[in-house]
Amino acid sequence: MARRKFYKTAEELITGYGLPLPGTKRGRKTGAADSRKVMLRAKILPSGNVQVYLYSSYKGKTMRQSVGVLNVEADASIQARNVELMRMAEAEAGIRNADAIRLGHGLEPQTKQNILLSDYLQQLIKGSTFAPSTRLAMRTLLHHIEAYQTTQIKISLIDAKWIRGFLSYLKNDAHNRNAKRNVRELSQNTIYQFFNVLGFALTQAQRDAIIVRNPMQELSPNEKPKMQTDTRNFLTINEVHRLMQTPYKDEQIKCAFLFSVFTGLRWSDIKRLTWQDLKEDENGKYFHIRMKKTAKPISVYLSSTGAQFLPERTTGNENGLIFTLPNNTSVNTHVRRWCKEAGITKQVCFHVARHTFGTMMLNNDVPLEVVSKMMGHTKLSTTEIYAKLLNRTIASAAHKQDAIFKDLI
């Protein structure tokens, strides 16, 4: 099938997608009779793009509601987004007309089917159904749905085709919103995270009887993003030592990061640690907590090295929070600056401290099963990722012999 030409002007967009030119009174196409109560209309914007909106006039009351913007088509990516926007707009107009017919027969509209994806995500973000980290990811997901220009889509209209289009946007057009200086594409694991979070929202919508079937189930396994398990960064012993020797303006963040290096605790757990969680038995001092991510209880014993990064227990704060930390994004910014000052060029975030703990334990011949329990992993396969990373590092070191002796063989 031949590819359709790109529409490069507002007029071409309007006529090409079968919309009435501004000022046309009747019908979806010029001169066509139309008995529908809700129609799609177009408005040419100063930018040269076209705003598509729903229009109806009933008993002297006029309704106009934007459903998105058709952009001048510079490439196939923009064209695909325009096609998806029009597909959703047509479906939306169809639902509105069906509701109008129901009202005409004295029936109530099907309210739940009219819930917008953006409104539902906002509801989940403000609620307590999901963990704070998931709600934060939903907020970023909502940003990308808005960038995909289908923010006005109803949940009931989301299908496998929309999800495929959104995944294509994430892979090819989306940018990391936290990359202020250098525009960066989303990583494979970020796309995987957004896909999962969207799945959580749609599953909840199914539980709330907004949709009958989760459209995620219509995707084949090959279409679903996969997590890359071999991209985890970790610090070497030498790099950890450099960080220990490098002062930083925020001592709390420095101590919290190094505490994570020697305990394997996540940022979400360190942030919630209290002095009351600190226990002691015949084996030594340990923290007994319930992990935020998994809700699984864990006892984390302290080495003398790890314990030195605990701040001083002050009078009046005998049972309060141990570390006072900003949000995760701010902490990661500080960690990157501190690593730069220490001459470390790797991409480091707070969670790299946990990766470092895992590889450091395995490097010191601690059995895989023990490391798994120390890190609170629910599956041994998760811990095996650290072993694979370590094997790759060891193999890389072994191959350096080739460079040394290549001229002698």
C-alpha positions as CSV (number, residue, x, y, z in Angstrom):
1,M,0.0,0.0,0.0
2,A,1.4,3.4,-1.1
3,R,2.2,5.8,1.7
4,R,0.0,8.8,1.9
5,K,1.6,12.2,1.2
6,F,2.4,14.6,4.0
7,Y,0.0,17.5,4.6
8,K,2.2,20.5,4.8
9,T,-0.4,23.4,5.3
10,A,-3.4,23.9,7.5
11,E,-5.8,23.7,4.6
12,E,-4.3,20.4,3.5
13,L,-4.6,19.0,7.0
14,I,-8.3,20.1,7.2
15,T,-9.4,18.8,3.8
16,G,-7.1,15.7,4.0
17,Y,-8.6,14.5,7.2
18,G,-12.1,15.2,6.0
19,L,-12.9,18.1,8.3
20,P,-15.1,21.1,7.3
21,L,-13.2,24.2,6.5
22,P,-13.7,27.0,9.1
23,G,-17.0,28.8,8.5
24,T,-18.7,25.8,6.9
25,K,-22.1,25.4,8.6
26,R,-23.1,21.9,7.7
27,G,-21.7,18.5,7.8
28,R,-18.3,16.9,8.2
29,K,-17.5,17.6,4.6
30,T,-18.4,20.8,2.7
31,G,-22.0,20.8,1.6
32,A,-22.9,17.4,3.1
33,A,-26.0,17.0,5.1
34,D,-25.4,15.7,8.6
35,S,-28.0,14.7,11.2
36,R,-25.4,14.1,14.0
37,K,-25.7,16.3,17.0
38,V,-21.9,16.3,17.8
39,M,-19.5,17.1,15.0
40,L,-15.8,17.6,14.5
41,R,-14.6,21.0,13.4
42,A,-11.3,22.7,12.8
43,K,-9.7,26.0,13.7
44,I,-6.4,27.2,12.1
45,L,-4.0,28.3,14.7
46,P,-1.4,31.2,14.4
47,S,1.3,28.5,14.3
48,G,-0.1,27.0,11.1
49,N,-1.3,23.9,12.9
50,V,-5.0,22.9,13.2
51,Q,-7.0,22.6,16.4
52,V,-9.7,19.9,16.2
53,Y,-12.7,20.3,18.4
54,L,-16.1,18.8,19.1
55,Y,-19.0,21.1,18.3
56,S,-22.7,20.9,19.1
57,S,-25.5,23.3,19.3
58,Y,-28.7,22.3,21.1
59,K,-31.6,24.5,22.2
60,G,-29.5,27.6,21.8
61,K,-26.5,26.2,23.8
62,T,-23.2,25.8,22.0
63,M,-20.5,23.4,23.1
64,R,-16.9,23.5,21.9
65,Q,-14.3,21.1,23.3
66,S,-10.8,20.7,22.0
67,V,-9.6,17.1,21.3
68,G,-6.1,18.0,20.2
69,V,-4.0,19.6,17.5
70,L,-3.1,18.4,14.1
71,N,0.5,19.4,13.3
72,V,1.9,20.2,9.9
73,E,3.4,16.9,8.8
74,A,7.2,17.2,8.5
75,D,7.8,13.4,8.8
76,A,6.1,10.0,9.3
77,S,6.2,10.3,13.0
78,I,4.0,13.4,13.1
79,Q,1.7,11.9,10.4
80,A,1.2,8.8,12.6
81,R,0.3,11.0,15.6
82,N,-2.2,13.0,13.5
83,V,-3.8,9.8,12.2
84,E,-4.2,8.5,15.8
85,L,-5.6,11.8,17.0
86,M,-8.3,11.8,14.3
87,R,-9.1,8.1,15.0
88,M,-9.6,9.0,18.7
89,A,-11.6,12.2,17.8
90,E,-13.9,10.2,15.6
91,A,-14.5,7.7,18.3
92,E,-15.1,10.4,20.8
93,A,-17.7,12.1,18.6
94,G,-19.4,8.7,18.2
95,I,-19.7,8.3,21.9
96,R,-21.1,11.8,22.3
97,N,-23.7,11.1,19.6
98,A,-24.6,7.8,21.2
99,D,-25.1,9.6,24.5
100,A,-27.2,12.2,22.8
101,I,-29.4,9.5,21.3
102,R,-29.7,7.9,24.8
103,L,-30.8,11.2,26.2
104,G,-33.3,11.6,23.4
105,H,-34.9,8.3,24.5
106,G,-35.0,9.3,28.1
107,L,-32.0,7.2,29.1
108,E,-28.9,8.4,31.1
109,P,-25.5,8.5,29.4
110,Q,-23.0,5.8,30.3
111,T,-21.1,8.0,32.7
112,K,-18.1,5.8,33.5
113,Q,-17.3,5.4,29.8
114,N,-16.8,9.1,29.6
115,I,-13.9,9.4,32.0
116,L,-10.8,10.9,30.4
117,L,-7.5,9.1,30.8
118,S,-5.9,12.3,32.1
119,D,-8.6,12.8,34.7
120,Y,-8.3,9.2,35.9
121,L,-4.5,9.4,36.2
122,Q,-4.9,12.6,38.2
123,Q,-7.3,10.8,40.4
124,L,-4.9,7.9,41.0
125,I,-2.0,10.4,41.5
126,K,-3.9,12.2,44.3
127,G,-5.2,8.9,45.8
128,S,-3.5,6.3,48.0
129,T,-4.1,3.1,45.9
130,F,-0.5,3.1,44.7
131,A,2.8,3.7,46.3
132,P,4.3,7.2,46.2
133,S,6.9,6.1,43.7
134,T,4.3,4.7,41.4
135,R,2.2,7.9,41.6
136,L,5.3,9.9,40.8
137,A,5.8,7.7,37.7
138,M,2.2,8.3,36.8
139,R,2.7,12.0,36.9
140,T,5.6,11.7,34.4
141,L,3.5,9.3,32.3
142,L,0.8,11.9,32.2
143,H,3.3,14.4,30.9
144,H,4.1,12.1,28.0
145,I,0.5,11.4,27.2
146,E,0.0,15.1,27.0
147,A,3.0,15.4,24.7
148,Y,1.5,12.6,22.6
149,Q,-1.4,14.9,22.2
150,T,-4.1,12.5,23.1
151,T,-4.7,13.8,26.7
152,Q,-8.4,14.1,26.0
153,I,-8.8,10.4,25.2
154,K,-11.4,8.5,27.2
155,I,-10.3,5.4,28.9
156,S,-13.0,3.4,27.2
157,L,-11.5,4.3,23.8
158,I,-8.0,3.0,24.5
159,D,-7.2,0.0,22.5
160,A,-4.2,-2.0,21.4
161,K,-3.7,0.3,18.4
162,W,-3.5,3.4,20.7
163,I,-1.0,1.6,23.0
164,R,1.2,0.6,20.0
165,G,1.2,4.2,18.8
166,F,2.1,5.5,22.3
167,L,4.9,3.0,22.6
168,S,6.2,4.2,19.2
169,Y,6.2,7.7,20.5
170,L,8.1,6.7,23.7
171,K,10.7,4.9,21.6
172,N,11.2,7.4,18.9
173,D,10.0,10.9,19.9
174,A,9.9,11.2,23.7
175,H,12.7,12.9,25.6
176,N,13.8,12.6,29.3
177,R,12.1,15.6,30.9
178,N,14.8,15.8,33.6
179,A,17.6,16.2,31.0
180,K,17.7,20.0,31.1
181,R,21.0,20.5,29.2
182,N,21.2,17.6,26.8
183,V,18.1,16.2,25.2
184,R,18.2,12.5,25.8
185,E,15.9,9.8,24.5
186,L,14.2,7.6,27.0
187,S,16.1,4.5,28.1
188,Q,14.7,1.0,27.5
189,N,14.0,0.6,31.2
190,T,12.2,3.9,31.4
191,I,9.9,2.8,28.6
192,Y,9.4,-0.5,30.4
193,Q,8.5,1.4,33.5
194,F,5.9,3.7,31.8
195,F,4.4,0.7,30.0
196,N,3.9,-1.1,33.4
197,V,2.5,2.0,35.1
198,L,0.0,2.5,32.2
199,G,-0.9,-1.2,32.7
200,F,-1.4,-0.6,36.5
201,A,-3.8,2.3,35.7
202,L,-5.8,0.3,33.1
203,T,-6.0,-2.7,35.5
204,Q,-7.4,-0.4,38.1
205,A,-9.8,1.0,35.6
206,Q,-11.0,-2.5,34.9
207,R,-11.5,-3.1,38.7
208,D,-13.4,0.2,38.8
209,A,-15.7,-1.1,36.0
210,I,-14.7,1.7,33.7
211,I,-13.5,-0.8,31.1
212,V,-14.5,-4.4,30.6
213,R,-11.2,-5.7,29.2
214,N,-7.7,-4.4,29.7
215,P,-6.4,-3.6,26.1
216,M,-2.8,-4.5,27.3
217,Q,-3.9,-8.1,27.0
218,E,-4.3,-7.7,23.2
219,L,-0.6,-7.0,22.8
220,S,1.6,-10.0,21.9
221,P,4.7,-10.7,24.1
222,N,7.0,-9.4,21.4
223,E,5.2,-6.0,21.4
224,K,5.6,-5.4,25.1
225,P,8.8,-3.6,26.2
226,K,11.4,-5.7,28.1
227,M,13.6,-4.7,30.9
228,Q,17.3,-4.5,30.2
229,T,18.9,-6.5,33.0
230,D,22.5,-5.9,32.1
231,T,22.7,-2.2,32.2
232,R,23.0,-1.7,36.0
233,N,25.9,0.6,37.0
234,F,28.0,0.0,40.1
235,L,31.0,1.6,41.7
236,T,34.4,-0.1,42.1
237,I,36.1,-0.2,45.5
238,N,38.5,2.5,44.3
239,E,35.6,4.7,43.3
240,V,33.8,4.2,46.7
241,H,37.1,5.1,48.4
242,R,37.3,8.3,46.3
243,L,33.8,9.3,47.3
244,M,34.6,8.7,51.0
245,Q,37.6,11.0,50.6
246,T,35.8,13.7,48.7
247,P,33.9,16.2,50.9
248,Y,30.5,17.5,49.8
249,K,28.5,20.5,50.8
250,D,25.5,18.3,51.9
251,E,26.9,15.9,54.5
252,Q,23.5,14.2,55.0
253,I,23.3,13.1,51.3
254,K,26.9,12.0,51.3
255,C,26.4,9.9,54.5
256,A,23.1,8.5,53.2
257,F,24.6,7.4,49.9
258,L,27.6,5.7,51.6
259,F,25.3,4.1,54.2
260,S,23.4,2.6,51.2
261,V,26.7,1.3,49.7
262,F,27.4,-0.6,52.9
263,T,23.9,-1.8,53.7
264,G,22.2,-2.1,50.3
265,L,19.1,-0.2,51.5
266,R,17.1,1.7,48.9
267,W,16.6,5.5,49.1
268,S,12.9,5.0,49.9
269,D,13.9,2.9,53.0
270,I,16.8,5.1,54.1
271,K,14.6,8.2,54.0
272,R,12.2,6.5,56.4
273,L,14.8,5.1,58.8
274,T,14.3,6.1,62.5
275,W,16.4,5.5,65.5
276,Q,13.6,3.4,66.9
277,D,14.3,0.9,64.0
278,L,17.9,0.3,65.3
279,K,18.1,-2.9,67.4
280,E,20.9,-5.0,68.9
281,D,21.4,-8.7,69.6
282,E,24.3,-11.0,70.2
283,N,25.3,-10.7,66.5
284,G,25.6,-6.9,66.6
285,K,23.6,-3.8,65.7
286,Y,20.9,-4.0,63.0
287,F,18.0,-2.2,61.5
288,H,14.7,-4.1,61.4
289,I,12.3,-2.5,58.9
290,R,9.6,-3.3,56.4
291,M,10.8,-2.4,53.0
292,K,8.8,0.3,51.2
293,K,8.9,-1.3,47.7
294,T,8.0,-4.9,48.7
295,A,6.4,-4.5,52.1
296,K,8.7,-7.4,53.2
297,P,10.4,-7.3,56.6
298,I,14.1,-7.3,56.7
299,S,16.9,-7.1,59.2
300,V,20.0,-5.3,58.0
301,Y,23.1,-5.8,60.2
302,L,25.7,-3.0,60.3
303,S,29.4,-3.3,59.7
304,S,31.7,-1.0,61.5
305,T,32.4,0.8,58.2
306,G,28.7,1.2,57.5
307,A,27.9,2.4,61.0
308,Q,30.3,5.3,60.8
309,F,28.0,7.0,58.2
310,L,25.1,7.2,60.7
311,P,24.7,10.8,61.9
312,E,25.1,11.5,65.6
313,R,22.0,10.6,67.7
314,T,21.0,13.9,69.3
315,T,19.0,14.7,72.4
316,G,15.4,15.3,71.5
317,N,15.6,13.0,68.4
318,E,16.2,9.7,70.1
319,N,13.5,8.0,68.0
320,G,13.1,10.4,65.1
321,L,14.3,10.2,61.5
322,I,18.0,9.4,61.1
323,F,18.5,11.2,57.7
324,T,16.8,14.4,56.5
325,L,16.7,14.1,52.8
326,P,15.1,16.0,49.9
327,N,13.1,14.2,47.2
328,N,14.8,11.5,45.0
329,T,15.3,13.8,42.0
330,S,17.1,16.4,44.1
331,V,19.2,13.7,45.8
332,N,20.2,12.3,42.4
333,T,21.3,15.8,41.3
334,H,23.5,16.2,44.4
335,V,25.0,12.7,43.9
336,R,25.9,13.5,40.3
337,R,27.7,16.7,41.4
338,W,29.5,15.0,44.2
339,C,30.7,12.2,41.8
340,K,31.9,14.8,39.3
341,E,33.9,16.4,42.1
342,A,35.4,13.0,42.9
343,G,36.4,12.5,39.3
344,I,33.9,9.7,38.6
345,T,32.5,9.9,35.1
346,K,29.9,7.1,35.3
347,Q,26.2,7.9,35.3
348,V,25.5,7.6,39.0
349,C,22.2,8.0,40.8
350,F,21.4,7.1,44.4
351,H,20.3,3.6,43.5
352,V,23.8,2.8,42.2
353,A,24.8,2.6,45.8
354,R,22.5,-0.5,46.2
355,H,24.0,-2.0,43.0
356,T,27.5,-1.4,44.4
357,F,26.6,-3.2,47.7
358,G,25.4,-6.3,45.7
359,T,28.5,-6.5,43.5
360,M,30.8,-5.7,46.4
361,M,29.3,-8.6,48.5
362,L,29.6,-11.1,45.6
363,N,33.1,-9.9,44.9
364,N,34.0,-10.8,48.5
365,D,32.8,-14.4,48.1
366,V,29.5,-13.9,50.0
367,P,27.2,-16.7,48.6
368,L,24.5,-15.6,46.2
369,E,21.7,-16.8,48.5
370,V,23.0,-14.8,51.4
371,V,23.3,-11.6,49.3
372,S,19.8,-12.2,48.1
373,K,18.5,-12.2,51.7
374,M,20.7,-9.2,52.6
375,M,19.1,-7.2,49.8
376,G,15.6,-8.4,50.5
377,H,15.1,-9.8,47.0
378,T,12.0,-11.8,46.5
379,K,13.6,-13.8,43.7
380,L,17.1,-15.2,43.5
381,S,17.1,-14.4,39.7
382,T,17.2,-10.7,40.7
383,T,20.4,-11.2,42.6
384,E,21.9,-13.2,39.8
385,I,21.9,-10.0,37.7
386,Y,24.6,-8.7,40.0
387,A,26.6,-11.9,39.5
388,K,26.4,-11.5,35.7
389,L,27.6,-7.9,36.0
390,L,30.5,-9.1,38.1
391,N,31.4,-11.8,35.6
392,R,31.4,-9.3,32.8
393,T,33.8,-7.0,34.8
394,I,36.1,-10.0,35.6
395,A,36.1,-11.1,32.0
396,S,36.9,-7.5,30.8
397,A,39.8,-7.4,33.3
398,A,41.1,-10.8,32.0
399,H,41.0,-9.6,28.4
400,K,43.3,-6.7,29.2
401,Q,46.1,-9.2,29.1
402,D,45.6,-9.4,25.4
403,A,46.5,-5.7,25.0
404,I,49.6,-6.2,27.2
405,F,51.0,-9.2,25.3
406,K,49.6,-8.8,21.8
407,D,53.0,-7.9,20.3
408,L,54.7,-10.9,22.0
409,I,52.5,-13.6,20.6
